[in-house]
Amino acid sequence: GAVVSQHPSWVICKSGTSVKIECRSLDFQATTMFWYRQFPKQSLMLMATSNEGSKATYEQGVEKDKFLINHASLTLSTLTVTSAHPEDSSFYICSAREPARDIITNSPLHFGNGTRLTVT
Amino acid sequence: GEDVEQSLFLSVREGDSSVINCTYTDSSSTYLYWYKQEPGAGLQLLTYIFSNMDMKQDQRLTVLLNKKDKHLSLRIADTQTGDSAIYFCAERPISSASKIIFGSGTRLSIRP
């Protein structure tokens, strides 16, 4: 089945540094990828929609200058947390939509295994 | 508006059936989903149901949809310890075809 690979699975960084998280669709082309943030014991909060070859669409309240998204190819989207601070510590999950095989079939959303970011 | 609600916790005895409930507000939703998240991992799509269906069964999983009441449930038969996880209900509103709206998740714990 379709697989989404997310790397790294965990990262610890110092306050003020930047961290890049990669999201790859391994056996399908994903024109659209999504980035979520999950706080402990809470649901997923959609941060942004990443579109291949164009600018990402950010949800209300998400700082686009802080969370830089690049979707340079049909299989790779990256999220860079710039000038990270302890309050950015969280679990970040990406997902990619597998294209529907026809107009009737639902196009499933596949998730990466997430990246645990800890900013000290 | 778009909102999906679930109870936060459910505890069942091993071997019993688990029923996880969810309500949603957007009546235009096209698809409704159940995802499973194990500790420290991403989300795994368990099953989904199209909005014109009432029921879908897949091995131990049964999804029931009451569109009138905007109520979705997931029944897991013969619950096993490996079913311990957080289960997310999600909807895909027709108004925002590319987005999926998640509920808060129900943490299922299994007791011997």
Interface residues (C-beta under 8 A of the other chain):
Chain A: V4 Q6 T32 F34 K41 Q42 S43 L44 L46 T49 I93 S95 R97 N106 P108 L109 H110 F111 G112 N113 G114 R116
Chain B: L8 Y31 Y33 Y35 G40 A41 G42 L43 Q44 L45 Y48 F50 F88 S98 K99 I100 F102 G103 S104 G105
